[in-house]
Amino acid sequence: MEKPVLQTQPSMLPFFDAAHAVNLLRGIHELRAERKFFDVTLCAEGKEFHCHRTVLAAASTYFRAMFAGTLRESVMDRVVLHEVSAELLGLLVDFCYTGHVTVTHDNVDLLLKTADLFQFPSVKEACCAFLEQRLDVSNCLEIQDFAEAYACRELAASARRFVLKNIVELAKSMDFERLSWKRLLEFVSDDGLCVDKEETAYQIAVRWVKADLQHRLHYWPELLQQVRLPFVRRFYLLAHVESSPLVYLSPACLQLVSEARSFQSYEYDRHDRPSHRMRPRPSTGLAEILVVVGGCDQDCDELVTVDCYNPQTGQWRYLAEFPDHLGGGYSIAALGNDIYVTGGSDGSRLYDCVWRYNSSVNEWTEVSPMLKAREYHSSCVLKGQLYVIASDSTERYDHTLDCWETLPPMPHPMDNCSTTACRGRLYAIGSLTGKDTMAIQCYNAESNRWSLVNSGELPPWSFAPKSMTLNGLIYFVRDDSAEVDVYNPQKKEWEKINPMTQVRTFYLVSFFLRCDHIYRCSVNFQRSKFSNFMSNPRNLEFLLRAKKFFTQILQVTASLDNGPFLPVKFCDRTFTYSVHRSMTYYKFLQIS
């Protein structure tokens, strides 16, 4: 006969009483009401509060240190506290037993100070929340000072934000005129200062100085440095700023005005010489935006749309469409707030036309053409003028006169060069024509001369990297590597920075209103890099559509030397293809 199977019972049953903490606190409160087990008496202003050491020590680290350490109060039955009123001590003792406290307009200041002294953080937070709800123009400065004095970081930050948001109304009050120099400097230098235009920030600074001119005049040059004068309207800059005795009697202030004029005439490159004054305040409605011109859609059809992205709003929107056929091989550069598109071709004819996008009216207009039609060139801005650099020629455009002038060509022609402006000069990097070597050449506008840059041994570039300037340094980003090389023109030294997170191809780099096209540029890579380039799954989705196209290229490359142009099909379009091994690059031109 089989033995019956006995069902085993669990050996343990975890249990948690969610109401235990509340019941425990209620029980402690009842013991206090029944005056049971008291072991210490707190005294303030002659009034006594009978308590339990354990409760006080559990509620406050101040009392824990007093009773659990070696202080003499740890063995005393009666402790006299001199730093607190009887009323506030009673509120804190009641809080220890109930977890409740009432914050009012009359007691909030002293209660916060007492909670801070006796280390009741939750009571202190309640006081801060009460004060934050009652912020207004009449008390925001006082509350900020109070919050900082008692290390109430969130309250201080809230008060500061309130001040910045309401600075225009606050500047009309007497409290503003009594502001300390340090405090005012913090407000005027803050990006979050809420003014409708930068002229208002200037007026606020002037008002504070004139409130006590004799004692504050020496602060004025440093205070004016925090005003974003480059974004003050030109008329106001002349009629109200430069003509003010506060400014024209101070060489330092006149230098700031000169800097603003240089910025407004597009001669100041803020990436070459960065300054907080070149950064507009968000409240003025001015923003640095990213503009994308041309390219191809997912069906590889040419686009003439112009999109812009505002990082402040996180939104894309359309700008005026490009009015002409973009073709390929054109170059784009930003001059001030305008964009210039130069040259290009349709595969059979080179363009000399130049289009300007006027951001103030959202309109494209054609300006004077270049002196020579060209494609696959580079354009760059230096001291308010547009430069176009090609292997055989250099031109300069003056937007104020709408005219071009011929400049000396590079002494050593370079193919597919990349250019950037840095510290008042132009730098071009590319492959020397007919040679398998790279070089950097520099153009000095003052002497109107090109020269080779003695930069020492160049990094092991396979082909010309993209170049850009930031903080007076030139950054070179490679097409076939995550490495980024940095050159310091002043020290004539190369520096290393951390590599990018991944290899990028068919990319364009920019820091400010740099509006370049995608895909419509010469494709440069060594044959040895072809397979690795195509096998990289992180490359643009565009390459998926190009698979058959590149397959045709690879099939004919093995059997060709420098040779004829061959037609190949890509997305129902015909391109010409030619191998130029001596120049280590492949060039594609759309012809139909």
C-alpha positions as CSV (number, residue, x, y, z in Angstrom):
1,M,0.0,0.0,0.0
2,E,1.4,3.4,-1.0
3,K,2.0,6.0,1.6
4,P,0.0,9.2,1.3
5,V,1.8,12.2,0.0
6,L,2.1,14.8,2.7
7,Q,1.8,18.4,1.5
8,T,4.7,20.4,2.9
9,Q,3.8,23.8,4.5
10,P,6.1,26.8,4.0
11,S,8.7,27.2,6.7
12,M,8.3,31.0,6.9
13,L,5.8,33.7,6.1
14,P,7.3,37.2,5.5
15,F,5.0,39.8,6.9
16,F,5.1,43.6,6.7
17,D,2.7,45.9,8.5
18,A,2.4,49.0,6.3
19,A,0.7,50.9,9.2
20,H,3.5,50.1,11.7
21,A,5.3,53.5,11.3
22,V,2.0,55.4,11.8
23,N,0.9,53.3,14.7
24,L,4.4,53.7,16.3
25,L,4.3,57.5,16.0
26,R,0.7,57.5,17.4
27,G,1.8,55.4,20.3
28,I,4.7,57.7,21.1
29,H,2.4,60.7,20.9
30,E,0.0,59.0,23.4
31,L,2.9,58.3,25.8
32,R,3.8,61.9,25.7
33,A,0.2,62.9,26.4
34,E,0.1,60.5,29.3
35,R,3.5,62.0,30.5
36,K,5.0,58.5,30.6
37,F,8.8,57.6,30.4
38,F,10.1,61.2,30.1
39,D,13.8,61.3,30.6
40,V,14.8,64.8,29.6
41,T,13.5,68.3,29.9
42,L,14.2,71.1,27.3
43,C,14.0,74.7,28.5
44,A,13.7,77.9,26.5
45,E,12.8,81.3,27.7
46,G,11.7,79.8,31.1
47,K,9.3,77.3,29.5
48,E,9.8,73.6,29.9
49,F,9.2,70.8,27.4
50,H,9.2,67.2,28.8
51,C,10.6,64.8,26.1
52,H,12.1,61.4,25.3
53,R,15.7,61.4,24.4
54,T,15.2,58.7,21.8
55,V,12.5,60.6,20.0
56,L,14.5,63.8,19.8
57,A,17.6,61.9,18.7
58,A,15.7,60.0,16.0
59,A,14.1,63.2,14.6
60,S,17.2,65.5,14.7
61,T,20.9,64.9,14.1
62,Y,21.5,67.9,16.4
63,F,19.9,66.1,19.3
64,R,21.5,62.8,18.4
65,A,24.9,64.4,18.7
66,M,23.8,66.0,22.0
67,F,22.4,62.9,23.7
68,A,24.4,60.0,22.0
69,G,27.8,61.5,22.3
70,T,30.1,62.5,25.2
71,L,28.7,66.0,25.7
72,R,27.7,66.9,29.2
73,E,24.1,67.3,28.0
74,S,24.0,63.5,27.4
75,V,23.7,62.8,31.1
76,M,21.7,65.9,32.1
77,D,18.1,65.7,33.0
78,R,17.4,69.3,32.1
79,V,18.9,71.1,29.1
80,V,18.6,74.9,28.6
81,L,18.6,76.1,25.0
82,H,19.5,79.8,24.5
83,E,19.4,80.0,20.7
84,V,15.6,79.5,20.3
85,S,12.3,81.0,21.4
86,A,9.9,78.9,23.4
87,E,7.3,79.1,20.7
88,L,9.5,77.8,18.0
89,L,11.0,75.1,20.2
90,G,7.4,74.0,21.0
91,L,6.7,73.7,17.3
92,L,9.7,71.5,16.6
93,V,9.1,69.3,19.7
94,D,5.5,68.8,18.5
95,F,6.8,67.9,15.0
96,C,9.0,65.2,16.6
97,Y,5.9,63.5,18.0
98,T,3.4,64.2,15.2
99,G,5.2,64.9,12.0
100,H,3.0,68.1,11.6
101,V,4.0,71.7,11.7
102,T,2.2,74.9,10.6
103,V,4.2,77.5,8.6
104,T,2.8,81.0,8.5
105,H,3.8,84.3,7.1
106,D,4.7,85.5,10.7
107,N,6.9,82.5,11.7
108,V,8.4,81.3,8.4
109,D,11.7,83.3,8.7
110,L,12.4,82.3,12.3
111,L,11.1,78.8,11.9
112,L,13.5,78.2,8.9
113,K,16.4,79.5,10.9
114,T,15.6,77.3,13.9
115,A,15.0,74.3,11.7
116,D,18.4,74.9,10.2
117,L,20.1,75.3,13.6
118,F,18.5,72.1,15.1
119,Q,18.8,70.2,11.8
120,F,15.2,69.5,10.9
121,P,15.6,69.3,7.1
122,S,12.0,68.5,6.3
123,V,10.7,71.5,8.3
124,K,13.3,73.6,6.5
125,E,12.1,72.4,3.1
126,A,8.5,73.2,4.1
127,C,9.5,76.8,4.9
128,C,11.3,77.0,1.6
129,A,8.3,75.8,-0.3
130,F,6.2,78.4,1.5
131,L,8.5,81.2,0.6
132,E,8.8,80.1,-3.0
133,Q,5.0,80.3,-3.4
134,R,5.1,83.9,-2.3
135,L,7.9,85.2,-4.5
136,D,7.1,88.6,-6.0
137,V,9.0,91.7,-7.2
138,S,8.9,93.2,-3.7
139,N,10.6,90.3,-1.9
140,C,12.5,88.3,-4.5
141,L,15.9,89.9,-3.8
142,E,15.5,89.6,-0.1
143,I,14.4,85.9,-0.3
144,Q,17.4,85.1,-2.6
145,D,19.8,86.6,-0.1
146,F,18.1,84.8,2.8
147,A,18.1,81.4,1.0
148,E,21.8,81.7,0.1
149,A,22.6,82.6,3.7
150,Y,21.0,79.4,5.0
151,A,22.1,77.1,2.1
152,C,18.6,76.7,0.7
153,R,19.8,75.9,-2.8
154,E,16.5,75.2,-4.5
155,L,14.8,78.3,-3.0
156,A,17.8,80.5,-4.0
157,A,17.7,79.1,-7.6
158,S,13.9,79.8,-7.8
159,A,14.4,83.3,-6.5
160,R,17.2,83.9,-9.0
161,R,15.0,82.6,-11.9
162,F,12.2,84.9,-10.7
163,V,14.6,87.9,-10.7
164,L,15.9,87.2,-14.2
165,K,12.4,86.7,-15.5
166,N,11.1,90.0,-14.0
167,I,14.2,92.1,-14.2
168,V,12.5,94.9,-16.2
169,E,9.9,95.5,-13.6
170,L,12.4,95.0,-10.8
171,A,14.8,97.6,-12.3
172,K,12.1,100.3,-11.6
173,S,12.2,99.7,-7.8
174,M,14.4,101.2,-5.1
175,D,15.6,97.7,-4.1
176,F,17.2,97.3,-7.5
177,E,19.2,100.5,-7.0
178,R,20.6,99.2,-3.7
179,L,21.7,95.9,-5.3
180,S,25.3,94.9,-4.6
181,W,27.9,95.1,-7.4
182,K,28.4,91.3,-7.3
183,R,24.7,90.5,-7.5
184,L,24.0,92.8,-10.4
185,L,27.0,91.4,-12.3
186,E,25.5,87.9,-11.9
187,F,22.2,89.0,-13.3
188,V,23.4,91.0,-16.3
189,S,25.9,88.3,-17.3
190,D,23.2,85.5,-17.2
191,D,21.9,84.1,-20.5
192,G,18.5,83.8,-18.8
193,L,18.1,87.6,-18.3
194,C,14.6,88.2,-19.7
195,V,14.8,91.3,-21.9
196,D,13.0,91.8,-25.1
197,K,16.1,93.3,-26.7
198,E,19.7,93.8,-25.7
199,E,19.2,97.6,-25.4
200,T,17.1,96.9,-22.3
201,A,20.0,95.1,-20.6
202,Y,22.2,98.1,-21.4
203,Q,19.6,100.5,-19.9
204,I,19.4,98.4,-16.7
205,A,23.2,98.5,-16.3
206,V,23.2,102.3,-16.8
207,R,20.4,102.8,-14.3
208,W,22.3,101.0,-11.6
209,V,25.5,102.9,-12.2
210,K,23.8,106.3,-12.3
211,A,22.0,105.6,-9.0
212,D,25.4,106.2,-7.2
213,L,27.7,107.4,-9.9
214,Q,30.5,108.6,-7.7
215,H,31.0,105.2,-6.0
216,R,30.0,102.9,-8.9
217,L,31.7,104.5,-11.9
218,H,34.8,102.3,-11.6
219,Y,32.6,99.2,-12.0
220,W,31.2,100.4,-15.3
221,P,33.7,99.0,-17.8
222,E,33.5,95.5,-16.3
223,L,29.7,95.7,-16.2
224,L,29.5,96.8,-19.8
225,Q,31.5,93.7,-20.7
226,Q,28.4,91.6,-19.7
227,V,26.1,93.5,-22.0
228,R,25.8,91.8,-25.5
229,L,26.6,94.9,-27.4
230,P,26.9,93.0,-30.8
231,F,23.2,92.5,-30.7
232,V,22.3,96.1,-29.9
233,R,20.8,97.8,-33.0
234,R,23.3,99.8,-35.0
235,F,21.3,103.1,-34.6
236,Y,21.0,102.6,-30.9
237,L,24.7,101.7,-30.6
238,L,25.6,105.0,-32.2
239,A,23.0,107.3,-30.8
240,H,22.8,106.1,-27.2
241,V,25.8,103.9,-26.4
242,E,28.8,105.4,-28.2
243,S,27.6,109.0,-27.6
244,S,27.2,108.4,-23.8
245,P,29.9,110.0,-21.6
246,L,30.1,106.7,-19.7
247,V,31.3,105.1,-22.9
248,Y,33.3,107.6,-24.9
249,L,35.4,108.7,-21.9
250,S,36.5,105.1,-21.2
251,P,39.0,103.4,-23.6
252,A,37.9,100.0,-22.4
253,C,34.2,100.7,-23.2
254,L,35.1,102.1,-26.7
255,Q,36.9,98.9,-27.4
256,L,33.8,97.0,-26.6
257,V,31.8,99.2,-29.0
258,S,34.4,98.6,-31.7
259,E,34.1,94.9,-31.1
260,A,30.3,95.1,-31.6
261,R,30.8,97.1,-34.8
262,S,33.2,94.4,-36.1
263,F,30.7,91.7,-35.3
264,Q,27.8,93.6,-37.1
265,S,30.0,94.2,-40.2
266,Y,30.8,90.4,-40.2
267,E,34.5,91.0,-39.6
268,Y,34.5,89.2,-36.2
269,D,34.7,85.5,-36.3
270,R,33.2,84.3,-33.0
271,H,34.6,80.8,-33.5
272,D,38.1,82.1,-33.8
273,R,37.7,84.4,-30.8
274,P,34.9,83.1,-28.7
275,S,33.1,85.4,-26.2
276,H,29.9,85.2,-24.3
277,R,29.0,88.6,-25.8
278,M,28.6,86.9,-29.2
279,R,25.9,84.6,-27.8
280,P,22.3,86.1,-28.0
281,R,20.0,85.9,-25.0
282,P,17.1,83.5,-25.8
283,S,14.5,86.1,-24.6
284,T,15.4,88.4,-27.4
285,G,14.1,86.0,-30.0
286,L,17.5,85.6,-31.7
287,A,18.9,82.1,-32.1
288,E,21.7,80.3,-33.8
289,I,20.2,77.9,-36.3
290,L,21.3,75.0,-38.5
291,V,20.4,75.4,-42.2
292,V,20.4,72.5,-44.7
293,V,20.5,73.2,-48.4
294,G,19.8,70.8,-51.2
295,G,20.8,67.1,-51.2
296,C,18.8,64.2,-52.4
297,D,15.5,62.6,-51.1
298,Q,15.1,58.9,-50.4
299,D,14.5,58.3,-54.1
300,C,17.8,60.0,-54.9
301,D,15.9,62.9,-56.6
302,E,17.6,66.3,-56.2
303,L,16.1,68.6,-53.6
304,V,15.8,72.4,-53.8
305,T,14.2,72.7,-50.4
306,V,16.0,74.6,-47.6
307,D,15.4,73.4,-44.0
308,C,16.4,75.0,-40.8
309,Y,16.6,73.7,-37.2
310,N,16.2,75.8,-34.1
311,P,17.9,74.1,-31.2
312,Q,16.0,76.3,-28.7
313,T,12.6,75.1,-29.9
314,G,13.8,71.7,-31.2
315,Q,11.8,72.2,-34.4
316,W,12.5,72.0,-38.1
317,R,10.8,74.4,-40.6
318,Y,11.1,75.2,-44.3
319,L,12.8,78.4,-45.6
320,A,12.4,79.8,-49.0
321,E,13.2,77.2,-51.7
322,F,16.3,77.5,-53.8
323,P,15.2,79.3,-57.0
324,D,17.4,77.5,-59.4
325,H,18.8,74.1,-60.3
326,L,21.4,73.2,-57.7
327,G,23.2,70.5,-59.7
328,G,26.4,69.3,-58.0
329,G,29.8,70.5,-57.0
330,Y,28.6,73.8,-55.5
331,S,29.9,75.3,-52.3
332,I,28.0,77.0,-49.5
333,A,29.2,79.5,-46.8
334,A,27.6,81.7,-44.2
335,L,28.5,85.4,-44.1
336,G,26.9,87.0,-41.1
337,N,23.2,86.0,-41.2
338,D,23.2,85.3,-44.9
339,I,24.1,82.2,-46.9
340,Y,26.0,82.2,-50.2
341,V,25.9,79.4,-52.7
342,T,28.6,79.5,-55.3
343,G,29.2,77.7,-58.6
344,G,28.5,74.0,-59.4
345,S,27.6,72.2,-62.5
346,D,24.9,70.2,-64.2
347,G,27.4,67.6,-65.5
348,S,27.9,69.4,-68.8
349,R,28.2,73.0,-68.0
350,L,30.0,74.8,-65.2
351,Y,28.2,77.6,-63.2
352,D,29.6,81.0,-62.3
353,C,26.4,82.1,-60.6
354,V,26.2,83.1,-56.9
355,W,23.0,83.0,-54.9
356,R,22.5,84.8,-51.6
357,Y,19.9,83.9,-49.0
358,N,18.8,87.0,-47.0
359,S,17.6,85.7,-43.6
360,S,15.9,89.0,-42.7
361,V,13.4,88.7,-45.6
362,N,13.6,84.9,-46.2
363,E,14.5,85.4,-49.8
364,W,17.0,84.2,-52.4
365,T,18.6,86.7,-54.7
366,E,21.3,86.4,-57.4
367,V,24.3,88.6,-56.8
368,S,27.3,89.3,-59.0
369,P,28.7,86.1,-60.6
370,M,32.2,84.8,-59.9
371,L,34.9,85.8,-62.3
372,K,35.4,82.2,-63.3
373,A,32.9,79.3,-63.5
374,R,33.9,76.4,-61.3
375,E,32.8,73.3,-59.4
376,Y,34.1,71.3,-56.5
377,H,35.7,74.3,-55.0
378,S,35.7,75.5,-51.4
379,S,34.3,78.7,-50.0
380,C,35.1,80.4,-46.7
381,V,34.6,83.7,-44.9
382,L,37.4,85.9,-43.5
383,K,37.0,89.3,-42.0
384,G,33.6,89.9,-43.5
385,Q,34.5,88.8,-47.1
386,L,33.7,85.7,-49.0
387,Y,36.6,83.7,-50.5
388,V,36.3,81.0,-53.1
389,I,39.4,78.7,-53.4
390,A,40.0,76.2,-56.2
391,S,43.1,74.4,-57.3
392,D,43.9,77.0,-60.0
393,S,42.5,80.2,-58.7
394,T,41.2,82.3,-55.7
395,E,38.6,85.0,-55.7
396,R,37.2,87.3,-53.0
397,Y,33.7,88.8,-52.8
398,D,32.9,92.1,-51.1
399,H,29.2,92.0,-50.2
400,T,29.0,95.7,-49.6
401,L,30.1,96.5,-53.1
402,D,28.7,93.3,-54.7
403,C,31.9,92.7,-56.7
404,W,34.6,90.0,-57.0
405,E,38.3,90.4,-57.3
406,T,41.0,88.0,-58.4
407,L,43.6,87.0,-55.9
408,P,46.8,85.1,-56.3
409,P,46.2,81.3,-56.7
410,M,47.8,78.8,-54.4
411,P,51.4,78.4,-55.3
412,H,50.9,74.6,-55.1
413,P,47.6,73.6,-56.7
414,M,45.6,71.2,-54.6
415,D,42.7,68.9,-55.5
416,N,39.5,68.9,-53.5
417,C,40.9,71.1,-50.7
418,S,39.1,72.0,-47.5
419,T,39.4,75.5,-46.1
420,T,38.8,77.3,-42.9
421,A,39.6,80.7,-41.4
422,C,41.6,80.9,-38.2
423,R,43.3,83.8,-36.4
424,G,42.9,86.2,-39.3
425,R,44.1,83.8,-42.1
426,L,42.8,81.2,-44.5
427,Y,44.0,77.7,-44.3
428,A,43.6,75.2,-47.1
429,I,44.3,71.4,-46.8
430,G,44.3,69.0,-49.8
431,S,46.2,66.7,-52.1
432,L,48.9,68.3,-54.2
433,T,47.9,68.0,-57.8
434,G,49.8,65.2,-59.5
435,K,51.4,64.0,-56.2
436,D,50.4,61.5,-53.6
437,T,51.1,63.9,-50.8
438,M,49.1,66.3,-48.6
439,A,49.9,69.9,-47.7
440,I,48.5,72.9,-45.8
441,Q,48.7,76.3,-47.3
442,C,47.9,79.6,-45.7
443,Y,46.6,82.9,-47.2
444,N,47.5,86.2,-45.5
445,A,45.0,88.9,-46.5
446,E,47.2,91.7,-45.4
447,S,50.1,90.7,-47.6
448,N,47.9,89.1,-50.2
449,R,50.1,86.0,-50.4
450,W,49.8,82.3,-50.1
451,S,52.5,80.3,-48.4
452,L,53.1,76.7,-47.4
453,V,52.5,76.0,-43.7
454,N,55.5,74.5,-41.9
455,S,53.4,72.3,-39.7
456,G,55.8,69.5,-39.3
457,E,54.8,66.0,-40.2
458,L,51.2,65.8,-41.2
459,P,48.9,63.0,-39.7
460,P,48.6,59.9,-41.9
461,W,45.6,61.1,-43.9
462,S,44.4,59.0,-46.8
463,F,42.7,62.0,-48.4
464,A,41.8,65.6,-47.5
465,P,39.9,65.8,-44.2
466,K,37.2,68.2,-43.4
467,S,38.4,71.3,-41.5
468,M,36.8,73.8,-39.2
469,T,37.9,76.3,-36.6
470,L,36.9,76.5,-32.9
471,N,38.5,78.6,-30.2
472,G,41.5,79.5,-32.3
473,L,42.3,75.8,-33.2
474,I,41.8,74.0,-36.5
475,Y,40.1,70.6,-36.3
476,F,40.6,68.1,-39.0
477,V,38.0,65.3,-39.2
478,R,38.9,62.3,-41.3
479,D,36.6,60.4,-43.8
480,D,38.0,57.0,-43.1
481,S,38.7,57.1,-39.3
482,A,37.2,58.2,-36.1
483,E,40.4,60.1,-35.3
484,V,40.3,63.9,-35.1
485,D,43.5,66.0,-35.5
486,V,43.9,69.5,-34.0
487,Y,46.4,72.0,-35.1
488,N,47.4,75.1,-33.2
489,P,48.5,77.8,-35.7
490,Q,50.1,80.0,-33.0
491,K,52.3,77.3,-31.5
492,K,52.6,75.4,-34.8
493,E,51.9,72.2,-32.9
494,W,49.6,69.3,-33.4
495,E,47.4,68.2,-30.5
496,K,45.4,65.0,-29.9
497,I,41.8,64.7,-28.7
498,N,39.6,61.8,-28.1
499,P,38.3,60.1,-31.3
500,M,34.7,60.2,-32.4
501,T,32.4,57.5,-31.4
502,Q,32.2,56.1,-34.9
503,V,33.6,56.6,-38.4
504,R,31.6,59.0,-40.6
505,T,31.4,59.3,-44.3
506,F,29.6,61.7,-46.7
507,Y,29.4,64.2,-43.9
508,L,29.8,67.9,-43.5
509,V,30.9,69.6,-40.3
510,S,30.0,73.0,-39.0
511,F,29.7,75.1,-35.8
512,F,27.6,78.2,-36.7
513,L,25.1,78.8,-39.5
514,R,27.2,76.6,-41.7
515,C,24.8,75.5,-44.4
516,D,26.2,72.7,-46.6
517,H,24.8,70.1,-48.9
518,I,24.7,66.4,-48.6
519,Y,25.7,63.9,-51.3
520,R,26.3,66.6,-53.9
521,C,30.0,66.7,-53.5
522,S,32.9,64.9,-55.1
523,V,33.4,61.5,-53.6
524,N,36.9,60.9,-52.5
525,F,38.4,57.7,-51.3
526,Q,41.2,55.3,-52.1
527,R,40.3,52.1,-53.8
528,S,41.7,50.2,-50.8
529,K,39.1,51.9,-48.6
530,F,36.2,51.0,-50.9
531,S,35.3,47.7,-49.4
532,N,35.6,48.8,-45.8
533,F,33.5,51.9,-46.6
534,M,30.7,49.8,-48.1
535,S,30.7,47.2,-45.4
536,N,30.2,49.7,-42.6
537,P,26.5,49.3,-41.6
538,R,26.6,52.7,-39.8
539,N,27.0,54.7,-43.0
540,L,24.2,56.6,-44.5
541,E,21.1,54.8,-45.7
542,F,21.9,56.5,-49.0
543,L,24.6,53.9,-49.6
544,L,22.0,51.1,-49.6
545,R,20.6,52.6,-52.8
546,A,24.1,53.1,-54.2
547,K,25.0,49.4,-53.9
548,K,24.6,48.5,-57.5
549,F,26.3,51.8,-58.5
550,F,29.4,51.1,-56.5
551,T,29.5,47.5,-57.7
552,Q,29.8,48.7,-61.2
553,I,32.6,51.0,-60.2
554,L,34.6,48.2,-58.5
555,Q,34.2,45.9,-61.4
556,V,35.8,48.4,-63.9
557,T,38.4,49.8,-61.5
558,A,40.6,46.7,-61.5
559,S,41.1,46.9,-65.3
560,L,41.5,50.7,-65.7
561,D,44.5,53.0,-65.5
562,N,44.1,56.8,-65.9
563,G,41.5,56.5,-68.5
564,P,38.3,57.4,-70.2
565,F,35.0,58.5,-68.7
566,L,32.6,55.6,-68.4
567,P,28.8,55.9,-68.1
568,V,27.3,54.2,-65.1
569,K,23.6,54.0,-63.9
570,F,22.5,55.1,-60.5
571,C,18.9,55.7,-59.4
572,D,17.8,55.9,-63.1
573,R,20.4,58.6,-63.8
574,T,23.6,58.4,-65.8
575,F,26.9,59.5,-64.3
576,T,30.4,59.6,-65.7
577,Y,33.2,57.9,-64.0
578,S,36.9,58.2,-64.4
579,V,39.8,56.6,-62.5
580,H,42.7,59.0,-61.6
581,R,45.1,56.8,-59.6
582,S,47.8,59.4,-59.6
583,M,45.5,61.7,-57.6
584,T,44.2,58.8,-55.5
585,Y,40.6,59.8,-55.9
586,Y,37.5,59.0,-57.9
587,K,35.3,61.7,-59.4
588,F,31.6,61.4,-60.4
589,L,29.7,63.9,-62.5
590,Q,26.0,63.8,-63.2
591,I,25.4,64.2,-66.9
592,S,21.7,63.4,-67.3
